[in-house]
């Protein structure tokens, strides 16, 4: 993941093994970061909602897709 801050807000991209996915609806409030990422799965576009909490140099996320059929969590660490 890579985020960029500017005067007009945030932009971001999720790097995956097969492609880069632009992030939408990026919101940072205090220590909470939320955004959406749309991925194609079996010929259908699925929106995944990411809810993250910042703690030091790490972000812990929970992720759920738009129809509720997929839920997972993970933690990312700042690149040195």
C-alpha positions as CSV (number, residue, x, y, z in Angstrom):
1,X,0.0,0.0,0.0
2,X,1.1,3.5,-0.7
3,X,-0.6,6.7,0.4
4,X,0.1,10.3,-0.7
5,X,-1.2,13.4,1.1
6,X,-1.8,16.7,-0.6
7,X,-3.7,19.9,0.0
8,X,-6.7,18.3,-1.8
9,X,-6.7,15.1,0.4
10,X,-5.3,11.6,0.1
11,X,-4.7,9.3,-2.8
12,X,-3.6,5.7,-2.5
13,X,-2.9,2.4,-4.3
14,X,-2.9,-1.2,-3.1
15,X,-0.1,-3.2,-4.8
16,X,-1.0,-6.8,-5.4
17,X,0.8,-9.6,-7.2
18,X,-1.3,-9.2,-10.4
19,X,-2.0,-5.4,-10.5
20,X,-2.2,-2.1,-8.7
21,X,-5.7,-1.2,-7.4
22,X,-6.5,2.5,-6.8
23,X,-8.1,3.3,-3.5
24,X,-11.3,5.3,-3.1
25,X,-13.1,7.2,-0.3
26,X,-9.9,7.5,1.7
27,X,-10.6,9.1,5.1
28,X,-8.2,9.7,8.0
29,X,-9.7,10.7,11.3
30,X,-7.3,10.7,14.3
31,X,-5.8,7.2,14.3
32,X,-8.4,5.7,12.1
33,X,-8.0,5.2,8.3
34,X,-10.8,3.9,6.0
35,X,-10.9,3.4,2.3
36,X,-12.5,1.2,-0.4
37,X,-10.8,-0.9,-3.1
38,X,-12.6,-2.5,-6.0
39,X,-11.3,-5.8,-7.2
40,X,-12.5,-8.1,-10.0
41,X,-13.3,-11.6,-8.8
42,X,-14.7,-14.2,-11.1
43,X,-15.8,-11.6,-13.6
44,X,-17.6,-9.4,-11.0
45,X,-16.4,-6.2,-9.4
46,X,-16.3,-6.5,-5.6
47,X,-15.9,-3.5,-3.3
48,X,-13.8,-4.2,-0.2
49,X,-14.1,-1.8,2.7
50,X,-10.9,-1.4,4.8
51,X,-11.0,-0.1,8.4
52,X,-7.6,0.6,9.9
53,X,-6.2,1.8,13.2
54,X,-2.7,3.3,13.5
55,X,-0.5,2.2,16.3
56,X,3.1,3.5,16.2
57,X,4.6,2.4,12.8
58,X,1.8,-0.2,12.1
59,X,-1.7,-0.1,10.7
60,X,-4.1,-2.9,11.7
61,X,-7.0,-3.5,9.2
62,X,-10.2,-5.4,9.1
63,X,-11.7,-5.9,5.6
64,X,-15.1,-6.8,4.5
65,X,-16.5,-7.0,1.0
66,X,-19.7,-5.3,-0.1
67,X,-21.9,-8.4,0.1
68,X,-20.5,-9.6,3.5
69,X,-19.3,-12.9,2.1
70,X,-15.6,-12.2,2.9
71,X,-14.0,-10.9,6.1
72,X,-10.3,-10.9,7.1
73,X,-7.7,-8.8,9.0
74,X,-4.1,-8.0,8.6
75,X,-1.4,-5.6,9.8
76,X,1.0,-3.5,7.7
77,X,4.2,-1.9,8.8
78,X,5.8,1.3,7.6
79,X,8.5,0.7,5.0
80,X,12.0,1.8,6.2
